[in-house]
């Protein structure tokens, strides 16, 4: 979806149309949830501190997020997807992968399916979506961003290598700023540079990740669309208006534990109920250092009180000085297993 949260706000409030809209709470600790394309022209981006967004675009209209409405629209969009295929892998409220190798509609091509989905979204939600059509998930993700907003871009099999060659290596999934800087030290700035360096050298320098980069440079990605992904984590976190010491976090931990437990109960009420075994406490210091502490008790957390108590107790395992101040706390449940046993899932915030 295009600038999803901001677009929903502009749709529902005509006075916001054509104006730079920033979906965020005001305040020094708030971050931008979404920015309209009018706001993006000023450099405003998601996850940016709201105070910086206000400096970049003083005329921006700040709108507090309304996730209930956004989730309702997201359900509408997924219902449209489901008319075409059962193989839907949601990534977030506004993004998903679809495998349309075989469709319910019998449309002749993936491109025709994408066009039909985009047309239905526009008609039924009065919002726009951009689509990428490609032989695999990695390429489809790149293609979906290529002609935003309200665009459709297709990468056909015979076009893959030529399309990828000039792209910056930072466009490859998993290549963040640190990895990109490391690759630049090796003289690698484009995907074509990766190919030139070769598999053996990449493996020597980067190990198994080097092999993965080599595959991606040629457009190889065998990861399937996974419509039924088991729950790995349920968590809530909050950034404070002012930094707090560890011994003042208890009421905030209780409040976040309540949110997390509510989400857990909704999960347990579903068709695929699973049990959480691990409690996790997440902290971010005033200098942005992130710490997590977790505990898997002998008996699983069976109540909100147990979750809050264990999360509070985990503060004793924080090795920082008592003078340390914290800007964020999070409480989570992870280590999910089926009710009849099975292997625990990976830890929260891992």
C-alpha positions as CSV (number, residue, x, y, z in Angstrom):
1,X,0.0,0.0,0.0
2,X,1.2,3.5,-0.8
3,X,2.0,5.6,2.4
4,X,-0.7,3.5,4.0
5,X,-1.5,5.1,7.3
6,X,-1.2,8.6,5.9
7,X,-3.3,7.7,2.9
8,X,-6.0,6.4,5.1
9,X,-6.0,9.6,7.1
10,X,-6.2,11.7,3.8
11,X,-9.0,9.5,2.5
12,X,-11.1,9.9,5.7
13,X,-10.5,13.6,6.2
14,X,-10.7,15.5,2.9
15,X,-9.1,18.6,4.5
16,X,-5.8,16.6,4.6
17,X,-5.6,15.8,0.9
18,X,-2.7,17.4,-0.9
19,X,-1.1,18.4,2.4
20,X,2.0,17.1,4.1
21,X,0.6,14.6,6.6
22,X,2.8,13.0,9.3
23,X,1.2,10.1,11.3
24,X,2.8,10.4,14.7
25,X,2.3,11.7,18.2
26,X,4.0,15.0,18.9
27,X,6.8,15.0,21.4
28,X,10.5,14.7,21.7
29,X,10.4,10.8,22.0
30,X,7.8,10.1,19.3
31,X,8.7,8.6,16.0
32,X,7.0,8.9,12.6
33,X,4.7,6.0,11.8
34,X,4.1,7.2,8.2
35,X,4.4,10.2,6.0
36,X,2.3,11.3,3.0
37,X,4.1,11.8,-0.3
38,X,3.7,15.5,0.2
39,X,5.6,15.3,3.4
40,X,8.3,13.0,1.9
41,X,9.3,15.7,-0.5
42,X,10.7,17.5,2.6
43,X,12.7,14.5,3.6
44,X,10.3,13.1,6.2
45,X,10.4,9.4,6.5
46,X,9.0,6.6,8.7
47,X,10.9,5.8,11.9
48,X,12.3,9.3,11.9
49,X,12.1,11.2,15.2
50,X,8.9,13.3,15.1
51,X,10.8,16.4,16.3
52,X,13.1,16.1,13.3
53,X,10.2,15.7,10.9
54,X,8.7,18.9,12.4
55,X,12.0,20.8,11.7
56,X,12.2,19.5,8.1
57,X,8.5,20.3,7.4
58,X,7.2,23.0,9.7
59,X,3.9,23.1,7.8
60,X,3.3,19.4,8.3
61,X,-0.1,18.3,9.8
62,X,0.6,15.8,12.6
63,X,-2.1,13.1,13.0
64,X,-2.0,10.6,15.9
65,X,-2.1,7.0,14.6
66,X,-5.4,5.0,14.7
67,X,-4.4,1.4,14.3
68,X,-7.9,0.2,14.7
69,X,-8.9,1.9,11.4
70,X,-5.6,0.8,9.7
71,X,-6.2,-2.9,10.7
72,X,-9.8,-2.7,9.3
73,X,-8.5,-1.5,6.0
74,X,-5.8,-4.1,6.0
75,X,-8.4,-6.8,6.5
76,X,-10.3,-5.4,3.4
77,X,-7.2,-5.6,1.3
78,X,-6.4,-9.2,2.4
79,X,-9.9,-10.2,1.5
80,X,-9.2,-9.0,-2.0
81,X,-6.0,-11.0,-2.1
82,X,-7.9,-14.1,-0.9
83,X,-10.1,-14.0,-4.0
84,X,-7.1,-14.8,-6.1
85,X,-4.9,-17.1,-4.0
86,X,-4.6,-18.9,-0.7
87,X,-0.9,-18.4,-0.7
88,X,-0.6,-15.1,1.1
89,X,2.3,-14.2,3.4
90,X,1.6,-10.9,5.3
91,X,4.6,-8.9,6.2
92,X,2.8,-6.1,8.0
93,X,-0.6,-4.3,7.9
94,X,0.3,-2.8,4.4
95,X,2.4,-5.4,2.7
96,X,2.3,-9.0,1.7
97,X,3.7,-11.6,-0.7
98,X,1.3,-13.6,-2.9
99,X,2.2,-16.7,-4.8
100,X,-0.1,-16.6,-7.9
101,X,1.4,-19.6,-9.8
102,X,-2.1,-21.0,-9.7
103,X,-5.0,-18.6,-9.0
104,X,-8.7,-19.0,-8.2
105,X,-9.7,-16.6,-10.9
106,X,-7.9,-18.2,-13.9
107,X,-6.3,-15.0,-15.0
108,X,-3.6,-15.8,-17.6
109,X,-0.6,-14.1,-16.0
110,X,0.8,-12.8,-12.7
111,X,0.7,-9.3,-14.2
112,X,-3.0,-9.6,-15.0
113,X,-3.6,-10.8,-11.4
114,X,-1.6,-7.8,-10.0
115,X,-3.6,-5.4,-12.2
116,X,-6.9,-6.9,-11.0
117,X,-5.9,-6.7,-7.4
118,X,-4.8,-3.1,-7.6
119,X,-8.0,-2.1,-9.4
120,X,-10.1,-3.8,-6.7
121,X,-8.2,-2.1,-3.9
122,X,-8.7,1.3,-5.6
123,X,-12.4,0.7,-6.1
124,X,-13.2,-0.8,-2.7
125,X,-11.0,1.2,-0.4
126,X,-10.3,4.4,-2.4
127,X,-6.6,3.8,-1.8
128,X,-3.8,2.9,-4.1
129,X,-1.3,0.1,-4.0
130,X,1.9,-0.6,-5.8
131,X,2.8,-4.1,-7.0
132,X,6.0,-5.9,-8.1
133,X,5.7,-9.0,-10.2
134,X,8.7,-11.3,-10.4
135,X,9.7,-15.0,-10.3
136,X,10.6,-14.8,-6.5
137,X,10.0,-12.9,-3.3
138,X,13.3,-11.0,-3.3
139,X,12.8,-9.6,-6.8
140,X,9.1,-8.9,-6.3
141,X,9.9,-6.8,-3.2
142,X,12.4,-4.6,-5.2
143,X,9.9,-4.4,-8.1
144,X,7.1,-3.2,-5.8
145,X,9.1,-0.1,-4.8
146,X,10.2,0.7,-8.3
147,X,7.2,2.7,-9.5
148,X,5.6,4.0,-6.3
149,X,3.1,5.4,-5.8
150,X,0.3,3.6,-7.6
151,X,2.7,1.7,-9.8
152,X,3.2,-1.8,-11.3
153,X,6.6,-3.1,-12.3
154,X,7.4,-6.5,-13.8
155,X,10.7,-8.3,-13.8
156,X,10.6,-11.2,-16.2
157,X,13.0,-14.2,-16.0
158,X,15.2,-13.1,-18.9
159,X,15.5,-9.6,-17.5
160,X,16.8,-10.5,-14.0
161,X,20.6,-10.3,-14.4
162,X,20.5,-7.1,-16.5
163,X,18.1,-5.5,-14.1
164,X,20.1,-6.3,-11.0
165,X,23.6,-5.5,-12.3
166,X,23.6,-1.7,-11.8
167,X,21.7,-1.6,-8.5
168,X,23.6,-0.6,-5.3
169,X,24.3,-3.5,-3.1
170,X,22.2,-1.9,-0.4
171,X,19.1,-2.9,-2.3
172,X,19.8,-6.5,-1.6
173,X,17.9,-8.0,1.4
174,X,20.0,-8.2,4.5
175,X,22.6,-5.7,3.4
176,X,22.3,-2.9,6.0
177,X,24.6,0.1,6.5
178,X,27.3,-1.9,8.3
179,X,27.4,-4.7,5.6
180,X,27.3,-2.1,2.8
181,X,30.3,-0.3,4.3
182,X,32.2,-3.5,4.7
183,X,31.5,-4.4,1.1
184,X,32.6,-0.9,0.0
185,X,35.9,-1.6,1.7
186,X,36.3,-4.5,-0.7
187,X,35.5,-2.3,-3.7
188,X,31.9,-3.5,-4.0
189,X,29.3,-0.9,-4.6
190,X,26.9,-2.5,-7.1
191,X,25.4,-5.9,-7.6
192,X,27.6,-6.4,-10.7
193,X,30.7,-5.9,-8.5
194,X,29.5,-8.8,-6.3
195,X,29.4,-11.0,-9.4
196,X,32.8,-9.9,-10.5
197,X,34.4,-10.7,-7.1
198,X,33.1,-14.3,-7.4
199,X,31.7,-16.9,-5.1
200,X,35.0,-18.2,-3.7
201,X,36.2,-14.8,-2.7
202,X,32.9,-13.8,-1.1
203,X,32.8,-17.0,0.9
204,X,36.4,-16.4,2.0
205,X,35.6,-12.9,3.2
206,X,32.0,-13.3,4.4
207,X,31.5,-17.0,5.0
208,X,28.0,-18.5,4.3
209,X,26.6,-15.0,4.0
210,X,29.0,-14.5,1.0
211,X,27.3,-17.5,-0.7
212,X,23.9,-15.9,-0.1
213,X,25.0,-12.6,-1.5
214,X,26.4,-14.4,-4.6
215,X,23.0,-16.1,-5.1
216,X,21.1,-12.8,-4.7
217,X,23.4,-11.1,-7.2
218,X,22.1,-13.5,-9.8
219,X,18.4,-13.2,-8.6
220,X,18.3,-16.6,-7.0
221,X,15.9,-16.8,-4.0
222,X,14.2,-20.1,-3.3
223,X,12.3,-19.0,-0.2
224,X,8.6,-19.9,-0.7
225,X,5.6,-17.8,0.2
226,X,4.6,-19.0,3.7
227,X,0.9,-18.3,4.5
228,X,0.9,-20.0,7.9
229,X,3.7,-18.7,10.0
230,X,3.6,-19.7,13.6
231,X,3.7,-17.0,16.3
232,X,7.2,-16.3,17.4
233,X,6.6,-13.4,19.7
234,X,4.1,-11.1,21.3
235,X,5.4,-7.9,22.8
236,X,4.6,-4.3,23.8
237,X,7.1,-1.5,24.3
238,X,7.0,2.2,25.1
239,X,9.4,5.2,24.9
240,X,9.2,7.6,27.9
241,X,8.8,11.3,27.8
242,X,11.9,11.5,30.0
243,X,14.6,9.0,30.8
244,X,14.0,6.9,34.0
245,X,16.2,4.9,36.4
246,X,15.6,1.1,36.6
247,X,13.9,1.3,40.0
248,X,11.1,3.6,38.5
249,X,10.2,1.2,35.7
250,X,7.9,-1.1,37.6
251,X,4.5,0.6,36.8
252,X,5.5,0.9,33.2
253,X,6.4,-2.8,33.1
254,X,3.0,-3.7,34.6
255,X,1.2,-1.6,32.0
256,X,3.1,-3.1,29.1
257,X,2.7,-6.6,30.6
258,X,-1.1,-6.0,30.5
259,X,-1.0,-5.1,26.8
260,X,1.2,-8.1,26.0
261,X,-1.0,-10.5,28.0
262,X,-4.1,-9.2,26.2
263,X,-2.4,-9.9,22.8
264,X,-1.5,-13.4,24.1
265,X,-5.0,-14.1,25.1
266,X,-6.3,-13.1,21.7
267,X,-3.7,-15.5,20.2
268,X,-4.7,-18.3,22.5
269,X,-8.4,-17.8,21.4
270,X,-7.5,-18.5,17.8
271,X,-7.6,-21.7,15.8
272,X,-3.9,-22.4,16.3
273,X,-3.4,-21.8,20.0
274,X,0.1,-22.0,21.2
275,X,1.7,-21.6,24.6
276,X,4.5,-19.1,25.4
277,X,7.2,-20.3,27.8
278,X,9.7,-17.4,27.9
279,X,9.4,-13.9,29.4
280,X,11.6,-11.1,27.9
281,X,12.4,-7.7,29.2
282,X,13.8,-5.2,26.7
283,X,15.5,-2.0,27.7
284,X,17.0,0.9,25.8
285,X,19.4,3.3,27.6
286,X,19.5,7.0,27.2
287,X,22.5,6.5,24.9
288,X,20.5,4.0,22.7
289,X,22.1,0.8,23.9
290,X,19.7,-2.0,23.8
291,X,19.6,-4.8,26.4
292,X,17.3,-7.8,26.7
293,X,17.0,-10.3,29.5
294,X,14.9,-13.4,29.3
295,X,13.7,-16.2,31.6
296,X,12.1,-19.6,30.7
297,X,10.6,-20.7,34.1
298,X,10.0,-24.3,35.0
299,X,6.3,-23.6,34.8
300,X,5.1,-21.4,31.9
301,X,3.7,-17.9,32.8
302,X,0.0,-18.7,33.4
303,X,-1.3,-15.2,34.3
304,X,-0.8,-11.5,33.8
305,X,0.5,-11.3,37.4
306,X,3.1,-13.9,36.7
307,X,4.2,-12.2,33.5
308,X,4.5,-8.8,35.2
309,X,6.3,-10.3,38.2
310,X,8.9,-12.2,36.1
311,X,9.5,-9.1,33.9
312,X,10.1,-6.9,36.9
313,X,12.4,-9.5,38.5
314,X,14.5,-9.5,35.3
315,X,15.7,-6.0,36.2
316,X,18.0,-7.6,38.7
317,X,19.9,-9.2,35.8
318,X,20.7,-5.9,34.2
319,X,24.5,-5.3,34.7
320,X,24.6,-1.5,34.3
321,X,25.2,1.0,37.1
322,X,22.3,2.2,39.1
323,X,22.8,5.7,37.7
324,X,21.9,4.5,34.2
325,X,18.8,6.0,32.7
326,X,16.4,4.3,30.3
327,X,14.4,5.8,27.5
328,X,12.4,2.6,26.5
329,X,11.1,-0.6,28.1
330,X,9.4,-3.6,26.4
331,X,7.8,-6.7,27.8
332,X,7.4,-9.8,25.6
333,X,6.4,-13.4,25.5
334,X,8.2,-15.9,23.3
335,X,9.4,-19.5,23.2
336,X,6.0,-20.6,21.7
337,X,5.2,-24.3,21.6
338,X,2.1,-26.3,20.6
339,X,-0.1,-27.2,23.5
340,X,0.8,-30.8,23.1
341,X,4.6,-30.0,23.2
342,X,7.1,-29.4,20.5
343,X,10.1,-27.3,20.0
344,X,10.2,-23.8,21.3
345,X,10.5,-20.9,18.8
346,X,13.3,-18.5,18.8
347,X,13.6,-15.9,21.5
348,X,11.9,-12.5,21.3
349,X,14.0,-9.5,20.2
350,X,16.7,-12.0,19.0
